[in-house]
Amino acid sequence: MKPCLFPLIGYCASVWLAMHLHTGHAQTLPPELPEKPPLTFSGEPMSMQFQQIELRTALQLVSEFSGVNIIMSDSVSGNLTMRLKNVPWDQVLHTILQTRGLGQRKEGNVIWVATQAELSAREKGAMETRRAIEVLEPLQTKSFALNYAKAADLLPPLLNQAAGGSGTAPARLLSPRGSAMADARTNQLFVTDIEDRLLQVSQLIARVDVPQRQVLIEARIVEALDNFASTLGVRLSGKSGQLNANFPAAAALGAQAASAGFTFFNPAHSLRLGVELSALEADGMGRVVASPRLVTANQSKAIIEQGTELPYQLSGPNGSTSIAFRKANLRLEVTPHITPDGSITMYLDVHKDSVGQSTPAGFAIDTKHVSTQVRVEDGGTVMIGGIYETSDNTNRAGLPGLHNTPLLGWLFGNRASRRSKQELLIFLSPKMLEQSAFAP
């Protein structure tokens, strides 16, 4: 075969192989296993260069250099050749053990070196010994007085009970022989178990029984004209500290849809908010409906509700009737969560219900609902808007008896139509309260 044909044959073979792979005839490669996180070593660097050195001697050199005590099992034997330069001593030890299929267990300043089978058998024997001790060890009873947490709330994790009737149960902290009882009157927890489990319960209570941070939530509920929010934003706007987000919904069936609008003010602007609301209210652009203030614990729900309850009649058995009530309220649910950076995340659920048209079954309830999650600076303000109400008013006036004349009545009277659009604005200003006790 001529030498010039070799490149052509190689090219044809590569093309055939590529076509063969793309047509699906190639074997499917097995999925790659997830990579283990890399090990980190922080020991002092050392250098070792030996030809057929005994394994036990190499481990003794590592022990003398690092100052760590190394105990070797009788199964540790053999020779190895190595050349390591400026390698951390703990990495040198790890490399030597991996080369010979050995493992290590560290307890304080002592490292035990043995085969993996010996280490597994030792751990299995230790676990069996602990189980046997738990069965034979005498039980003790200890009482824990709680200051902030409720004793009854700690029973589910101790006794492997699902809290709130859920199907999933947490891991049991007590041993199979252990038991616990809560006294609601004195807020004490009585636990009976072995000494080791009692120590774990004491550590759990020390982490859980701490005061919760308190959050002051000041709310302002304002009914205003549709340009009130934009005017307020202009008056409070500056170079920084204001963020606007608007997510309007589309109108349906000729009715103006509500939209969700959020405006965030920093703590500096929050101080001026009350003054600006009073000024705009004096100008006739809106009015403050309510200004509730409440204090709630971190991650605890707070509810603000204002409105009317409408009675309606219910039919009972044997022709009896009863009266029930339906709420047409403005309901605001806030659950604050203090983040590690000092800001406050609020889970908001706003219901704006109003009395609708009358039906044979009673009054209808017009409902508008906003559910969201926002994060605000400590002392900042979030404004929730976009809940609109439109009303049409028609006024007709003129000379008595003449403005109703057919065809000529418009000469002696006038007719005015006015459409007003109001927006419901909710301002929320969360602020963390200072406390003397420590809370994580």
C-alpha positions as CSV (number, residue, x, y, z in Angstrom):
1,M,0.0,0.0,0.0
2,K,1.3,3.4,-0.9
3,P,2.3,5.8,1.9
4,C,0.0,8.5,0.6
5,L,-3.1,6.4,1.3
6,F,-2.5,6.3,5.1
7,P,-3.8,9.8,5.8
8,L,-6.9,9.1,3.7
9,I,-7.6,5.8,5.5
10,G,-7.3,7.6,8.9
11,Y,-9.6,10.4,7.8
12,C,-12.2,7.9,6.6
13,A,-12.0,5.9,9.8
14,S,-12.5,9.0,11.9
15,V,-15.6,10.0,9.9
16,W,-17.1,6.5,10.2
17,L,-16.5,6.5,13.9
18,A,-18.2,9.9,14.3
19,M,-21.2,8.8,12.3
20,H,-21.4,5.5,14.2
21,L,-21.5,7.3,17.5
22,H,-24.1,9.8,16.4
23,T,-26.5,7.1,15.1
24,G,-26.8,5.6,18.6
25,H,-24.7,2.4,18.0
26,A,-22.1,3.4,20.6
27,Q,-22.5,2.0,24.1
28,T,-24.0,4.2,26.7
29,L,-21.4,5.4,29.2
30,P,-22.3,4.9,32.9
31,P,-23.3,8.0,34.8
32,E,-20.4,9.7,36.6
33,L,-20.4,9.3,40.4
34,P,-20.6,12.5,42.4
35,E,-17.2,13.8,43.4
36,K,-16.2,13.7,47.0
37,P,-15.3,17.1,48.6
38,P,-11.5,17.5,48.6
39,L,-9.6,16.9,51.8
40,T,-7.9,19.8,53.5
41,F,-4.5,19.5,55.2
42,S,-3.0,22.0,57.6
43,G,0.1,20.2,59.0
44,E,3.7,21.5,58.9
45,P,5.4,20.5,55.6
46,M,7.9,17.7,55.6
47,S,10.0,15.8,53.1
48,M,10.6,12.0,52.9
49,Q,12.7,10.1,50.4
50,F,13.3,6.3,51.0
51,Q,13.8,3.2,49.0
52,Q,12.0,0.1,50.4
53,I,11.5,1.6,53.9
54,E,9.5,-0.4,56.4
55,L,6.0,0.9,56.8
56,R,6.1,0.9,60.6
57,T,9.4,2.9,60.5
58,A,7.8,5.5,58.1
59,L,4.9,6.0,60.5
60,Q,7.3,6.5,63.4
61,L,9.1,9.2,61.4
62,V,5.8,11.0,60.8
63,S,4.9,10.7,64.6
64,E,8.3,12.1,65.6
65,F,8.0,15.1,63.2
66,S,4.4,16.0,64.0
67,G,4.4,15.2,67.8
68,V,1.3,13.1,67.4
69,N,1.1,9.7,69.1
70,I,0.5,6.9,66.6
71,I,-0.6,3.4,67.7
72,M,-0.2,0.7,65.0
73,S,-2.1,-2.5,64.9
74,D,-0.3,-5.8,64.4
75,S,-1.7,-6.0,60.9
76,V,0.4,-3.0,59.8
77,S,3.4,-4.3,57.9
78,G,5.2,-4.2,54.6
79,N,7.6,-1.9,52.8
80,L,7.1,1.0,50.5
81,T,9.2,3.5,48.4
82,M,8.4,7.2,48.6
83,R,9.6,10.6,47.5
84,L,7.7,13.5,49.1
85,K,8.9,17.1,49.3
86,N,7.4,19.9,51.3
87,V,4.1,18.0,51.9
88,P,1.9,18.6,55.0
89,W,2.6,15.8,57.5
90,D,-1.1,15.0,57.8
91,Q,-1.2,14.5,54.0
92,V,1.9,12.4,54.2
93,L,0.2,10.2,56.7
94,H,-3.0,10.0,54.7
95,T,-1.1,9.1,51.5
96,I,0.9,6.3,53.2
97,L,-2.3,4.8,54.7
98,Q,-4.2,5.0,51.4
99,T,-1.3,3.3,49.6
100,R,-1.5,0.3,51.9
101,G,-5.3,0.2,52.3
102,L,-5.2,1.3,55.9
103,G,-7.4,3.7,57.9
104,Q,-7.0,5.9,61.0
105,R,-9.1,7.0,63.9
106,K,-8.1,10.1,65.9
107,E,-8.9,10.5,69.6
108,G,-7.4,13.6,71.1
109,N,-3.6,13.5,70.5
110,V,-3.6,9.8,69.6
111,I,-4.1,8.3,66.1
112,W,-4.8,4.5,65.9
113,V,-3.8,3.0,62.6
114,A,-5.3,-0.4,61.5
115,T,-7.0,-2.0,58.5
116,Q,-10.5,-0.9,57.5
117,A,-12.0,-4.2,58.7
118,E,-10.5,-3.8,62.1
119,L,-11.7,-0.2,62.4
120,S,-15.3,-1.3,61.4
121,A,-15.3,-4.2,63.8
122,R,-14.1,-1.9,66.6
123,E,-16.9,0.7,65.9
124,K,-19.5,-2.1,65.7
125,G,-18.4,-3.5,69.0
126,A,-18.5,-0.1,70.6
127,M,-22.0,0.5,69.4
128,E,-23.1,-2.9,70.7
129,T,-21.5,-2.1,74.1
130,R,-23.4,1.2,74.3
131,R,-26.7,-0.6,73.6
132,A,-26.0,-3.1,76.2
133,I,-25.1,-0.4,78.7
134,E,-28.4,1.4,77.9
135,V,-30.3,-1.7,78.7
136,L,-28.6,-2.4,82.0
137,E,-27.8,1.1,83.2
138,P,-30.1,2.3,86.0
139,L,-32.5,5.1,85.1
140,Q,-32.4,8.6,86.7
141,T,-35.1,11.3,86.9
142,K,-34.3,14.9,86.5
143,S,-36.5,18.0,86.4
144,F,-35.8,21.0,84.1
145,A,-37.4,24.4,84.8
146,L,-38.0,26.3,81.6
147,N,-38.0,30.1,81.5
148,Y,-39.0,31.1,78.0
149,A,-40.1,27.9,76.1
150,K,-43.1,25.8,76.9
151,A,-42.4,22.5,78.4
152,A,-45.1,20.8,76.4
153,D,-43.5,21.9,73.1
154,L,-40.4,19.8,73.9
155,L,-42.2,16.5,74.3
156,P,-42.6,15.7,70.6
157,P,-38.8,15.6,69.8
158,L,-38.1,13.7,73.1
159,L,-40.7,11.0,72.6
160,N,-40.8,10.8,68.8
161,Q,-44.2,12.3,68.4
162,A,-45.3,14.2,65.4
163,A,-46.2,17.8,66.3
164,G,-49.5,19.2,65.1
165,G,-50.8,15.9,63.9
166,S,-48.4,15.7,60.9
167,G,-47.4,12.3,59.5
168,T,-43.7,12.8,59.9
169,A,-42.2,12.4,63.3
170,P,-38.8,13.7,64.4
171,A,-36.0,11.5,65.7
172,R,-36.4,10.3,69.2
173,L,-33.9,11.8,71.6
174,L,-34.6,9.6,74.6
175,S,-33.7,5.9,74.8
176,P,-36.4,3.2,74.4
177,R,-36.6,3.0,78.2
178,G,-36.8,6.8,78.7
179,S,-40.0,8.8,79.4
180,A,-40.9,12.5,79.8
181,M,-43.7,14.5,81.3
182,A,-44.5,18.2,81.2
183,D,-46.2,20.2,83.9
184,A,-48.0,23.2,82.4
185,R,-48.6,24.9,85.8
186,T,-45.0,25.2,86.8
187,N,-43.6,24.9,83.2
188,Q,-41.3,22.1,84.2
189,L,-40.1,19.1,82.3
190,F,-39.5,15.8,84.1
191,V,-37.3,13.3,82.2
192,T,-36.5,9.8,83.2
193,D,-33.6,8.1,81.3
194,I,-29.9,7.1,81.6
195,E,-27.3,9.7,82.4
196,D,-26.0,10.1,78.8
197,R,-29.5,10.9,77.4
198,L,-30.2,13.3,80.3
199,L,-27.1,15.2,79.4
200,Q,-28.3,15.4,75.8
201,V,-31.7,16.7,77.0
202,S,-29.9,19.3,79.1
203,Q,-27.9,20.5,76.1
204,L,-31.1,20.7,74.0
205,I,-32.9,22.8,76.6
206,A,-29.9,25.2,76.9
207,R,-30.1,25.9,73.1
208,V,-33.9,26.1,73.0
209,D,-34.9,27.9,76.2
210,V,-33.8,31.4,75.2
211,P,-35.8,34.6,74.9
212,Q,-37.1,35.5,71.4
213,R,-36.4,38.8,69.8
214,Q,-39.4,41.2,69.7
215,V,-40.5,43.1,66.7
216,L,-42.6,46.3,66.8
217,I,-44.8,46.5,63.8
218,E,-46.5,49.9,63.1
219,A,-49.2,49.8,60.5
220,R,-50.9,52.7,58.7
221,I,-54.0,52.0,56.6
222,V,-54.7,54.9,54.2
223,E,-57.6,55.4,51.7
224,A,-56.4,57.9,49.1
225,L,-56.8,59.1,45.6
226,D,-55.1,57.1,42.9
227,N,-52.2,59.6,42.5
228,F,-51.5,59.6,46.3
229,A,-48.8,57.0,46.2
230,S,-46.9,58.6,43.3
231,T,-47.1,62.0,45.0
232,L,-45.8,60.5,48.3
233,G,-43.0,58.8,46.4
234,V,-41.9,62.0,44.8
235,R,-41.8,63.9,48.1
236,L,-39.9,61.1,49.8
237,S,-37.6,60.2,47.0
238,G,-33.9,60.9,47.2
239,K,-30.6,59.7,45.9
240,S,-30.9,56.4,47.6
241,G,-33.1,54.3,49.9
242,Q,-36.2,53.9,47.8
243,L,-37.1,50.9,45.7
244,N,-40.3,50.5,43.8
245,A,-41.9,47.4,42.3
246,N,-45.2,47.3,40.5
247,F,-47.0,44.2,39.2
248,P,-50.3,45.3,37.6
249,A,-53.0,42.8,36.7
250,A,-55.0,43.0,33.5
251,A,-58.6,44.3,33.6
252,A,-61.4,41.8,33.0
253,L,-65.0,42.2,31.9
254,G,-64.7,46.0,31.9
255,A,-63.7,46.2,35.6
256,Q,-60.5,47.7,36.8
257,A,-58.4,45.0,38.3
258,A,-56.4,45.3,41.4
259,S,-52.6,45.3,41.2
260,A,-49.8,44.6,43.6
261,G,-47.5,47.5,44.2
262,F,-44.6,47.7,46.7
263,T,-42.5,50.6,47.7
264,F,-39.7,50.4,50.2
265,F,-38.4,53.3,52.2
266,N,-35.2,53.2,54.3
267,P,-35.3,54.2,58.0
268,A,-34.4,57.8,57.2
269,H,-37.5,58.2,55.0
270,S,-39.6,56.3,57.5
271,L,-39.1,59.1,60.1
272,R,-40.7,61.6,57.7
273,L,-43.5,59.3,56.6
274,G,-45.9,60.4,59.4
275,V,-45.4,64.1,58.6
276,E,-46.0,63.5,54.9
277,L,-49.1,61.5,55.5
278,S,-50.5,64.3,57.7
279,A,-49.7,66.9,55.1
280,L,-51.3,65.0,52.2
281,E,-54.3,64.3,54.4
282,A,-54.7,68.0,55.0
283,D,-54.6,68.6,51.3
284,G,-57.6,66.3,50.9
285,M,-55.8,63.6,48.9
286,G,-56.4,60.9,51.4
287,R,-57.2,59.9,55.0
288,V,-55.6,57.6,57.5
289,V,-58.2,54.9,58.3
290,A,-56.3,53.2,61.1
291,S,-52.9,53.2,62.8
292,P,-52.5,50.0,64.8
293,R,-49.3,49.2,66.6
294,L,-48.4,45.8,68.0
295,V,-45.4,43.8,69.3
296,T,-44.9,40.2,68.3
297,A,-42.1,37.7,68.8
298,N,-39.7,36.7,66.1
299,Q,-41.4,34.2,63.7
300,S,-44.8,34.6,65.5
301,K,-47.8,35.6,63.5
302,A,-49.5,38.9,64.2
303,I,-53.0,39.7,63.0
304,I,-54.6,43.2,62.5
305,E,-58.3,43.1,61.6
306,Q,-60.9,45.8,61.2
307,G,-64.3,45.7,59.5
308,T,-67.9,44.6,59.8
309,E,-69.7,41.3,60.4
310,L,-72.8,40.7,58.3
311,P,-75.6,38.6,59.7
312,Y,-77.4,36.0,57.5
313,Q,-79.9,33.4,58.2
314,L,-79.2,29.6,58.3
315,S,-81.9,26.9,58.0
316,G,-81.7,24.1,60.4
317,P,-83.5,20.8,60.9
318,N,-87.3,20.8,61.5
319,G,-87.6,24.2,60.0
320,S,-85.6,26.0,62.6
321,T,-83.4,28.9,61.7
322,S,-80.3,30.5,63.2
323,I,-78.3,33.6,62.7
324,A,-74.6,33.4,61.5
325,F,-72.2,36.2,60.6
326,R,-69.8,36.7,57.7
327,K,-66.9,39.1,58.0
328,A,-66.3,41.9,55.6
329,N,-63.0,43.1,57.0
330,L,-59.7,44.4,56.3
331,R,-57.4,41.7,57.6
332,L,-53.6,41.9,57.8
333,E,-51.5,38.9,58.9
334,V,-47.8,39.6,59.4
335,T,-45.1,37.0,60.4
336,P,-41.7,38.7,60.9
337,H,-38.4,36.9,60.6
338,I,-35.2,38.5,61.7
339,T,-32.4,37.6,59.3
340,P,-28.7,37.3,60.3
341,D,-27.8,40.6,58.5
342,G,-30.2,42.6,60.8
343,S,-33.0,43.1,58.3
344,I,-36.6,41.8,58.8
345,T,-38.4,39.5,56.4
346,M,-42.1,39.7,56.6
347,Y,-44.6,37.2,55.3
348,L,-47.7,39.2,54.5
349,D,-51.3,38.2,53.8
350,V,-53.7,41.0,53.2
351,H,-57.5,40.6,52.7
352,K,-59.7,43.6,51.7
353,D,-63.3,42.5,51.9
354,S,-66.2,44.9,51.5
355,V,-70.0,44.6,51.3
356,G,-71.2,43.9,47.8
357,Q,-74.5,43.8,46.1
358,S,-77.6,42.4,47.8
359,T,-78.8,38.9,46.7
360,P,-81.7,36.8,47.8
361,A,-79.3,34.8,49.9
362,G,-77.8,37.9,51.6
363,F,-75.1,40.4,50.8
364,A,-72.2,39.4,48.6
365,I,-68.7,39.9,49.8
366,D,-66.3,41.7,47.4
367,T,-62.8,40.2,48.1
368,K,-59.3,41.4,47.2
369,H,-56.3,39.4,48.4
370,V,-52.6,40.0,48.4
371,S,-50.1,37.4,49.7
372,T,-46.3,38.1,49.5
373,Q,-43.0,38.0,51.2
374,V,-40.8,41.1,51.5
375,R,-37.5,42.0,53.2
376,V,-37.1,45.4,54.8
377,E,-34.4,47.1,56.7
378,D,-34.7,47.5,60.5
379,G,-36.8,50.6,60.9
380,G,-37.7,50.8,57.2
381,T,-41.1,50.9,55.7
382,V,-42.9,48.8,53.0
383,M,-46.0,50.2,51.3
384,I,-48.5,47.8,49.8
385,G,-50.8,49.3,47.2
386,G,-52.8,48.5,44.1
387,I,-56.1,47.7,45.7
388,Y,-58.5,50.1,43.9
389,E,-62.1,51.1,44.2
390,T,-63.9,53.0,41.5
391,S,-67.2,54.9,42.1
392,D,-69.4,56.8,39.5
393,N,-71.5,59.8,40.6
394,T,-74.0,61.6,38.4
395,N,-75.5,64.9,39.4
396,R,-78.4,66.7,37.4
397,A,-79.6,70.2,38.1
398,G,-81.7,72.9,36.4
399,L,-84.7,75.2,36.4
400,P,-87.7,73.5,38.0
401,G,-90.2,72.3,35.4
402,L,-88.1,73.3,32.5
403,H,-85.0,71.1,32.6
404,N,-87.3,68.0,32.1
405,T,-88.8,69.4,28.9
406,P,-88.3,67.0,26.0
407,L,-85.7,68.1,23.4
408,L,-85.2,71.6,25.0
409,G,-84.5,70.5,28.6
410,W,-80.7,70.7,28.0
411,L,-81.1,74.5,27.6
412,F,-82.4,74.9,31.2
413,G,-80.2,72.4,33.1
414,N,-76.9,70.6,33.3
415,R,-75.7,67.1,34.0
416,A,-72.4,66.3,35.6
417,S,-70.8,62.8,35.8
418,R,-67.8,62.2,38.0
419,R,-65.7,59.1,38.4
420,S,-63.5,58.8,41.4
421,K,-60.8,56.2,41.9
422,Q,-59.5,55.4,45.4
423,E,-56.6,53.2,46.4
424,L,-56.1,51.4,49.6
425,L,-52.5,51.8,50.9
426,I,-50.9,49.8,53.7
427,F,-47.7,51.0,55.3
428,L,-45.8,48.6,57.5
429,S,-42.8,49.7,59.5
430,P,-41.1,46.9,61.5
431,K,-38.4,47.6,64.1
432,M,-36.5,45.3,66.4
433,L,-36.8,46.1,70.1
434,E,-33.7,46.1,72.3
435,Q,-33.6,43.5,75.1
436,S,-31.2,42.9,77.9
437,A,-31.3,39.0,77.6
438,F,-29.4,37.3,75.0
439,A,-31.3,35.8,72.0
440,P,-29.6,34.1,69.0
